[in-house]
Amino acid sequence: MRLTTKCRHAVTALIHLANRSNEQNTVSLAEISTIQGVSISYLEQLFSKMRQADLVIGTRGPGGGYRLNRPPEQITVAHIADAIDDRCREERLEGFNKSCPDKRNFAQDKWNEFSRELYLFLDTITLSRFVENQTPIQNRPEISLAQAIR
């Protein structure tokens, strides 16, 4: 599992939506484009995938835009990575479901184990963790990867 640039842009965009989740209005891609410094067409590709994964709801027309489809505490970084990066999901599933252990090598086994642990860790990080008015990151208790997956 890797966190691609697309995934990072998607997470950042959804954090912006999460910060505005108390408002009834949608957030336009133009607004997100200005904040992130990426093109609207690029964001359209990302939001299309996130809409298909039921992470966001889009509204067309004047005043249209996007909003989260669930509360921020129910959307994890792992959900976003799965929605955005098909290869990430395929690699994870392929690594977890190999049926011929004799043919795998040691390095691949370890990489699959690491990918699984990374995915499980990312599945513990919700958008609500980044929402304004939450405890600042520097004031949060340290959490290790091992603690997160227990």
Buried (B, 14 or more C-beta within 10 A) or exposed (E): BEBEEBBBBBBBBBBBBBBBBEEEEBBBBEBBBEEBEBEEEBBEEBBEBBBEBEBBBBEEEEEEBBBBBBEBEEBBBBBBBBBBBEEBBEBBEEBEEEEEEEEEEEEEEEBBEEBBBBBBBBBBBBBBBBBEEBEEEEEEEEEEEEEBBE
